[in-house]
């Protein structure tokens, strides 16, 4: 199993739209990829402008095998739908212990 963790700065006024479009565009795409388990969206109560996207994968190999061109195309679609891009303030990868 592998965890992909992204923290993105999204102004509170855009957060609901961001989350809805993320589900509609990104989650729809990722859920069609081999190895996808689930995706959760979290908000930091102390920093509500931070949206955390947590994606669980069967394996790091399946996650990293996703075609970079396909990822770029999905990102272009998401940015076009949102009307702008948002800064990723943290991108991490986690593996289980034991």
C-alpha positions, 0 to 999 in steps of 0.5 A: 500500500502507498499513500499520496498526500497533497496539501493545497492552498485554496481560499475558503471562498473557493473551497467548496467548488474546488472540492466538488470539481476535484471529485468530479474530475480528479477522483473520477480519473484516479478511480479508473486507474489500476491500484486505486483504493480510495481518496479522502479530502480533509480540511485543516481546522486551524488553517481552513485554506488548506485542503488535504487530498489523501489517496490510497493505492494498492502499491507504489508501483501502480500509482507511479505507473500512471501515464504522466500525459494523462495526469497532465491532461486531467490537470489541464481540465481541472484548471480550466474548470476552476479558472485558475490553478492552486499552489501545492504546499506539500506533496508527500508519500507514505508507506506502511511500517511492518 
